[in-house]
Amino acid sequence: MTSGYLRYYIYFSKMLEKISVPVSVNLVFDSVVRRVTPKTVIWNGRVYKIVKIGLHHTYRAGRTLFHVFSVASDTLFFRLVLNTETLHWRLEEISDGMPN
């Protein structure tokens, strides 16, 4: 039986890597509910189907608005950032969900 602290440590000590690389993102805009939904991420020559969308928020750096999406495929978590001035996507964080 594991202690509460050990379960907490295992749960929160996932392999999270901060990177900043360009990626391609396919998304769908639903005009009825006015929502953008990322569907796939293309990174390192591989296509990852998005199966879950978490948090979406925005922030500004100077005049530029950035959209941040936290999404997951079957095997990886991605933090994607869309620069609305250039319309370029960047992969800022990735996690495999496994302990370090």
N, C-alpha and C positions, 0 to 999 in steps of 0.2 A: 504494500500500500504506500503510495507516495504522499508526502506531506503537501499541505496547501501551498507553501512557498515553492517547492520544487515544481508542482503543476503550473504555478504562475510563471516561474522562470522559463520552463519549457515552452509554454504558450507564447510568451512575449519575446523570446530570444530567437526569432526566425532569422534566416539569412536574408538580409535586406541590403541591396547594393545601390548606392546613389551613383547614377551615371547621367550623362546628358548627350544623347545621340539622336540624330534624326531618324524618324520612322514614318511609315505610311500607315494611314488609318482609313478604313472604309466605314462610313456612317450613313445613317438614314435620318431624314428629317420628317416627322409626322406633323402635317399642317393642321390636323384637327386638334391635337393636344399641345401643339407648338413645342415639341421636344426633339432634341437631337440625341440619337442613340448610336454610340460606336458599336460596330459589328465585328470587325477584324482588325488586328494589328499585324503589320508585316515588318519583321525585324530580323536582321542577319539571314535574309533569304528564306525565312520560314513564316508561314501564315498561322496566326493564333486566333482561333474563334473566341470571341468574347461571350462568356456564359453568365457573367454577373457584373452588374454596374453598381458601384458603391457611391461614394460621395462625389458630387460635382459642385465646384465653386469657382468664383472668378476673383481676380485681383488685378491691380494696375501697377505698372512700372512706368512712371512718366505718363505719357499719353497712350501707351499701348495696353490694351486689355488682353488678359490671358485667361483661358478656360482650362481648368484642371479637372481631369476625370480619373477616378480610381476604379480600375476594372480588373477582372480576373478571367483567365482562360481555365481550361481543365487542370493545367499544371503550374501556371505562373500568375503572379499579381503584377500589374503595371500601374504606374502613375504617369499619365499622359498629359502633356501641356500643349494647347493650341495657341499660337501667337496670332491674334486677329489682324495684325497689321500686315504680316507676311503670308498668313494662312499656312504656316509650316508647323508640323507636329514634332515634338521632342519626347523621347522616353527619359524621364527624370529618375525613376526608381523602379527596381524590379526585385521580386522576391519569389523564391521557390516554395516558401511555406515550411521549409525544413529547419530544424534547429541548427545553429552554427556548428 
